[in-house]
């Protein structure tokens, strides 16, 4: 009987590993539709102080092709932990922006460093490539931790003629994160600060005609777990993202200002064979643009109010080696835009998305599989469906 069980387990694992294609998103967290209240190793990107909780592991996430994915190595002792990250795509925005649907944020994380939105107005800048992404966590006793993250990305080209001035294009990204956590038996708290700086320049038209730009994000995220009962915590989320920058050209300057604010609250159930979480959230986002700071009457603004938003997620242990995961998010939004001439328009709309996946656990090794929606609804290809199984696979080994 044990032999039959092992054969079934191996067959299921092999079946799930076939057909790794299509979109690149994050493994376990994407299966939970980006749940912010079910803890996951990817928390360390926003809260580097949690490295010690997940220390001594190697995690490789494989995306839709050989150019998408990321890797994380965490190692250390009881006193401190170090993290080395490769090819993350969260260099332009602080993690966990509640003003955006979770599925909209998760999609680009495995594509490497991204260009900054404001700098796209320069037009000819190459997308930056990760140079370094390092994390450090220091344990402050048994119940607290302090952490830091530094990421740098750059891409560009230049030409220097004999006896002349250099010309070229360049885009640089600097990502600095810091955080503090309380890890005791009672109240648990995670705080994170993110500073993301994008700098770009284009001097191909000559030094006197150089175009430069900046895109700066300052974000603060907070997460609290308040014990309610033996197996139930109340999770409280909060986040704010301030964005400002602009482009400077010989013909004039432009400016952009943005603000995202979000908060959520809901229960987390830690049952014997399941983890369940749900939270309601509210969010507000505004963005104003002035194409020419020297001219009047050309500015515009957009706003988005999410009231309410709801997120639900579950992770169920089907047996000792197989987990099922699913999550969904719904948001009802009021979107509006206006210009300097008092022309305005608004739209009321809803955003909905769901996702699912599986986890395979074999002692110190685990595989997290995010499944394409079409595989659930239409069935696999070999049964006449049109859905390829895996959107993404992540393998993690604890040592």
N, C-alpha and C positions, 0 to 999 in steps of 0.2 A: 504493500500500500504506500509505504514511504517512497519507493522507487517511482511509482506512478505519479505521486504528488510532485516529485522533483522534475519529472519529465514535463508535466503540465506547466509547472512554473517556468522551466527553461523555454518551452514553446511560446508561452505568452510573452516572455521578455524578448525573444527573437522577433516575434510578430510586431511588437511595438517599435522595434528599432528600424523597420523597413520604411522607406519613403521619406527621408528627411529632406524636405523642400519647402518652397513658398516663403512666407513672410518670416522675418527674424524678430522675435520678441523674447522676453525673459521667461525662463523655464517654469519654476514652481510658482513664482509670484504672478506670472501671466496667466497660469491656470486658475489662479484665484482672482483673476481680473484686476490685478494691481492692489489687492487689499493692503491697507496701511496698518491694520491692527493685528493681523496674524504675523508674529515675528518670523523673519527670514534672514538668511545670511546676507542677502543684498541690502539689508539695513545698514551695513558698514559703510556704504558709499555716502549715505547722508549723515550717519552717526558713527564716525570712525572710532569713537571710544568703545564700541561694542566688539572690536577685534578680539579682545580677550575671551568673549563668550564663544566665539567660533574659531579659536586659534587651532593651529596645526591641521590645516586642510589645504587641498589643492582642488580648485573648481574650474572646469573648462566648459564653456557654453558655446555650442555650435549652432550657427544660424542657418540661413537659407542657402548659403554657398560658402566657398572657401574664403571669401572676403568679409564675412559677417560673423561676429562672435566676440567673446571676451574671455579673459582668464584672470583668476584671483588666487594668489598664494598667501596664506596667513600662517605665521609661525611665531613662537614666543614662549614665554614662561608665565608663572603666576604673577610676576611683577610687571611685565610689559609684553606687548605683542607688536609685530610688524606686518604690514600688508603691501604686496606688490600687485598692481593691477595693469592689465594690458588691454588696450583697444576699447575703452569705455566711451560711450557717446553722450554722457550727461555733463559735458563741459560748458554748456551754454545756459542751463537753467537749474536752479536748486531742485532737489528731489521732492516729490510728494506735493506738487502744486495742486491744491484742492479745487482751484478755479478751472481746471481742465479735466475732462473725463479721463479715467485711468487708462483706457485703451488707447487714447490719443497720445499719451505720454510714453507708453512702454515701447512703441514700435521702433524707435530710432536708437535705442540704447546700444545695440550690438553692431552698429555701422561705423564705429570709430568716431573721432572728434568731429563735431559739426560746425559749420559756418554760423556766425552770429547773424540773427535776423536783420538788425540795422545795417550791418556791414554789407549785406547783399545789395544795398543801394549803390555801392561803389561799382559793382558789376563784374569786374574781371579778377577778383581775388580767388586764389585757389583754396579749396577746403583744407583746414589745418589737419595735421597728423600728430597723433600722440607721441610725445618725446619721453615723458616720465609721468607716472602716477603712483605716489607712495602714500602710505598711511602709517600712523604710529598711535598706540594706545598705552596709557599708563594707569595701572590700577592704584587707586587711592584707598588702601584698606580692602576689606572684604565686600564693601557695599557701595563703592563709587568708582568711577573711571573717567579719565580725561583723554581726549583723542584729537588728532590732527590729520589733515589730508592735503597734499599738494600735487596738482596736476598741471603740466605745461604741454602745449601743442603749438606747432608752427608749420607753415608751408609758404614757399615763395620762390621767386627767381629774380636775378639781377643781371644787368649788363654794364660793364665798365669799359668804355673806350679809352684808348691811349690818350692820356692827358685830359680826359673829360670827366664829367660827373656821372656817378652811377645812377641808373634808372632801373625800375622793376616793380614788382608787386609782392606784398607780404601780408599774411594774416597770422596773428598770434593770439593764443588763448591761455589765460592763467586762471586756475581754479584753486581756491583756498577754502578749506573747510575746517571747522573746529567744533567740538561737542563735549557735553558733560552728561553723565548718566548716574542715576541712583538705582542700585541693583539689589536692594535689601529684600527682606521677606514681606514688608508692608507695601507702602507706596513705591511704585517704580516710575522713573521719569527719564526721558531721553530729550535732550536739547541739542539742536544743531544750528550752526551758522555757516552760510555759504557766501563767498564772494567770488563772482565770476566776471572776469575782465576780458573783453575782446578788443583788439587793436588791429586796424588795417590801414594800408597805404598803397597808393598807386601813383608812381612817378614816371610811367611810360611816356607820358606826353611832355616830359621835361621837368626838371627840378622846380622851375618857377610855376609850373602848372600842376603841382602835386595835389592829389586828393587824399585826405586822411579821414579816419572815422574811429569812433569808440562805441562800445555797447557794454554796459555795466549792469550786472544784476547783484542785488544784495538780498539774501533770503534768510529767514529765521523759521525753523520748524520745531514743533514741540509735540511730544506724545506722552501721555500719562496713563498708568494702569492703577485704578483704585480697587482694592479687594472688596468684594461685596458679599460673597459666600465662599464656601470651600473650593468650588470649581468655577466660579464666575468672577470676572473682573469687569469694571466699567472703564472703557477706553475713551480718552478725551484727546482730540487732535486740534492742532492750530498751526497756521502757516501764513506768512506774509512775504511777498516778493516785490521789491522795488526795482524798477528798471529805468535807466536813463542813458542818453547818449545822442549821437548825431554824426553828421558828415560835414566836413569843411572842404570847400572847393574854391578856386579863384573867383568863381562867379557868385559865391554866397554860401551861407551855412544853413543846415537843417537841424532840427532837434526832435527828439522823441522822449516821451515820459509815459511810464506805465506802472500800474499798481494792481497786484493780485492779493486778495485776502480770503482765507477760508477757515472754517472751523467745523468740527464734527464730533459726535458723541454716540456711543453704542456699546452693547455688551460683548464680551468675549467668553465663550464657554470652553473650558478645557476638560472634556469628558474622557473616560477611560480609552475609548477607541475613536474619538472624533474631536476635532477642533472646529468650532462654529463662531462666526463673527458677523455682526451687522452694525452699521452706523448710518445715521442721518447727518447730512452736512449742508451748510450754506456757504456760498462763495460770491464774491464780487470782484470784477475785473474792469479796469478802465485803461484806455490808452489814447494819448493825444499826440498828434503829429503836426509839426510846422515845417513845410517844405522849404521856406525861406524866412529866416528870422528877421531879415531886413524889410520884409514886405508885410503889409496888413491884409487881412481878409482871406488868407489861404490856408489857415489851420483847420483841422478836423479832429474829431474824437469818436471813439467807440466805447460802448459799455456792455457788460454782460452780468446779469444777476441770476444766480442759481438758487432757486427757492421753491421746492426743496430738492435735495439730492439724496439718494439712498444707495448704499452699497451692502451686498451680502456675499458671504463666502463660506465654504465648508471644505474640510479635509477629513476623510473617513478612512480608517484602517479596515480594509476588507479582510485581510489576514496579516500574518507577521511579515510578509514581504511586499504586499501590494496596497497602495493607497489610491483612492479616487478623490479628485479635487474639482471644484466648480465655483464660479463666482459671477456676479452680475452687478451692473451699475446703471441706475436711471437718474437722469437730471432733467428738471423742468426749468427752462431758461427764458429770460426776457433779454433780448439783444436789441441794442439801439445804436444809431450813429447820427452825427450832426456835423455841420460845418459852420464857418464864421458868418454865413448869411442867414443863420437860424433855420436852415433847412434840416429837417430831421425825419427819420423813419425808424420804426421799431418792428420787432418780430417776436412772437411767442412760439417756442418750439421745445421739443423734447429730445433727449439723447439717450439711447439705450444700447447696451452691449453686454454680451455674456461670453464666457470662455470656460474651458475644462481641460483636464489632463490627468495624468497618472504619475505615481511615484513608485519606483522599484527599489527595495532596500535589501542589501545583502551584506550583513555585518557592518564593516566600516565603509563600504562603498554604496552609493545611491545614484540612481538615474532619475532625473525629473523630465517629464515629457509634456510639452504643451501641444494639445491636439487641435488640428484644424477644425473649425466649426462644421464644415461640410462633411467631415468624417462621421460626426455624431448624427447629422440629420439625413445624409444620403447613403451612408455606409461606405465601406472600403471598396477600392477598385475591383478587387478579385471577387466581390459579391455583386458586382453590377452597379456600384455607386460611382460617384465622381469625386470622392474626397480622398486625398492622400493623407496619411495618418498624422505625421508630426510636423508642427510648425517650427519646433525647436527642441533640442535635447541638451541637457546639462548633466555632466557627470562630476560627482564630488567624492573624494576619498579623504577620510579622516585618518591621520597618523599620530 
